[in-house]
Amino acid sequence: MIYKRSSALFAAAQKVLPGGVNSPVRAFNAVGGNPIFVERAEGPYLYDEDGNRFIDYINSWGPMILGHAYAPVVNAVKERAEKGTSFGTPTALETEIANLAVSMVPNIDKIRFVNSGTEACMSAVRLARGYTQKDKIIKFAGCYHGHSDSFLIQAGSGAVTFGTPNSPGVTKGTAKDTLLATYNDIDSVQNLFDENEDEIACIILEPVAGNMGCIPPSAGFLEQLRELCDNHKALLVFDEVMTGFRLAKGGAQELYGVNADIVTFGKVIGGGLPVGAFAARNEIMDHLAPEGPVYQAGTLSGNPLAMAAGLAMLKELENDEVYASLKKKTAYLHEGMEEKLKAAKVTHTINRVGSMISVHFSETPVTDFESAALGNNETFKKFFHGMLNEGIYLAPSAFETWFLTDALSYDDLDETIAACERVAKTL
C-alpha cells in the first residue's frame, strides 16, 4: 500500500503537535514507521487519506461495538446538534441515559457522567478515598487507568514494594500511596493488605486486562479480590472503560458474577464521543458533591451531544443477540488465526474474552504483565506491518487488546485470516 499523503500529514503534524499526535500510541513508536491518517470510517472499515481501506480491529479503542458511523448514533447527534451543542445546565437527556445505564449494570444506583475514562477513574479513586477515609490504593502492574498521577506508577524492586513514578511530573508523594500488585496473583494483593493494615482505600483493576494485551482473570481471582476488600473494609473498583457494555450489557460484573463497589466507564457510554462515567450504590455516591463532601465537577460533563449518542448506543445494546454474535465472530477469528499461525510454526498464544482478543508471540501462557513482556516484540512488529499492508488495522502495540465490531462480516473475518496466513509465512 502507498501512504504518501499520510506521511506528508505526519511530517506537518510533527511541527505543531508533540510527536505529531495527540495520544502517544498513535505515533507508531512501538512498531516503527509512520502512522496512517484516517479520512473517514464506515461499518468495520477505515479509509485513510491515501484512499486505502482497512478492516479495523481497534474500533476507536473499543466503543464502536456496532460499527463506525452507525446510523442511529449519527442521527441522534445530528438531531441534537441542531438544538445546541453545549449548555452547562441540566438536560432531560442526562436522566434518561442514567436510568438506562443503571437498569443495565448490576449493583449501581447512581451514575456521574464525566468527559473521559481517565477522569472517571481519577474521580472513582477520589470517591473511594473520601468514603473510606483511607489514602492508599492498590493497582496492578500493566493495568492502565488513564494518565492521572496516581496511576502512572510502576513497580520498584518488586511487585509488593511502594510504587515509583513512571513519568516525570508525578511526585514521589503521590507514588507512595499507590501500591503495585501482580495481576492474577492473589498472594501479592494479600501481602499488600498485610503490610498496610487499615490504610488501603480501594483496589482498582481492569477485570479483563486490555493494556498488556487481552488477559482474562484467572478462575476465582475476582472473587478473591471481592473477599479481601470485604475483609479489610476497602472498596473494589472495576475499570470497565474497555469491558463495560462490551462483554455483556452489565459488563464484567454480569459476565463474572462479581459485584464491584464502584464501576468506571468510557467512550462506549457516549457512543464513541468523548465521555466517561463512574457509578456506585447510593451510600457511596451520596458522598459526592453536591450531596456530599467529595468534590468533582466539569463544564462539559453530561454534554448533550455525548448523551444523545450514548443513549442511542445503549438502546441498541439492550439486545443480548449482539453479544452472542460478537462472541461467535471473535471465536471464529481466533480459531482461524490459530490454525494459520500453527501451520507456519509461529510461536504464539492467543487470549480471548468475548469480543476482546490479542495475539502474543510468546512461548508461555500470558497471565500478567511480566509474562506479556516476554513476548517477541520484533515478531509483533513484522506481524503488525505485514497485516497493515494487507489492509488489516491492528493496535500498534503488542500491549493492546484488539476489539471486534459486530459490523464485521464473515467475509471480513475470512479476509483477515487469509492475510494472517500470508503474513505468518514471512515471520
HELIX and SHEET records of a PDB file:
HELIX    1   1 LYS A    4  GLN A   14  1                                  11    
HELIX    2   2 PRO A   18  GLY A   20  5                                   3    
HELIX    3   3 PRO A   24  ALA A   27  5                                   4    
HELIX    4   4 ALA A   71  ALA A   81  1                                  11    
HELIX    5   5 ALA A   92  MET A  104  1                                  13    
HELIX    6   6 GLY A  117  THR A  132  1                                  16    
HELIX    7   7 ASP A  149  PHE A  151  5                                   3    
HELIX    8   8 LYS A  172  ALA A  175  1                                   4    
HELIX    9   9 ILE A  186  GLU A  195  1                                  10    
HELIX   10  10 PHE A  221  HIS A  232  1                                  12    
HELIX   11  11 GLY A  251  TYR A  256  1                                   6    
HELIX   12  12 LYS A  267  GLY A  270  5                                   4    
HELIX   13  13 ASN A  282  MET A  285  1                                   4    
HELIX   14  14 PRO A  304  GLU A  316  1                                  13    
HELIX   15  15 ASP A  320  ALA A  343  1                                  24    
HELIX   16  16 PHE A  369  ALA A  372  1                                   4    
HELIX   17  17 ASN A  377  ASN A  389  1                                  13    
HELIX   18  18 TYR A  410  ALA A  424  1                                  15    
SHEET    1   A 4 VAL A  38  GLU A  42  0                                        
SHEET    2   A 4 TYR A  45  ASP A  48 -1                                        
SHEET    3   A 4 ARG A  53  ASP A  56 -1                                        
SHEET    4   A 4 ILE A 392  TYR A 393  1                                        
SHEET    1   B 7 LYS A 110  VAL A 114  0                                        
SHEET    2   B 7 GLY A 276  ALA A 280 -1                                        
SHEET    3   B 7 ILE A 262  PHE A 265 -1                                        
SHEET    4   B 7 LEU A 235  ASP A 239  1                                        
SHEET    5   B 7 ILE A 200  LEU A 205  1                                        
SHEET    6   B 7 LYS A 136  PHE A 140  1                                        
SHEET    7   B 7 THR A 178  ALA A 181  1                                        
SHEET    1   C 2 ILE A 153  GLN A 154  0                                        
SHEET    2   C 2 THR A 164  PRO A 165 -1                                        
SHEET    1   D 3 THR A 349  VAL A 353  0                                        
SHEET    2   D 3 MET A 356  HIS A 360 -1                                        
SHEET    3   D 3 TRP A 402  PHE A 403 -1                                        
END                                                                             
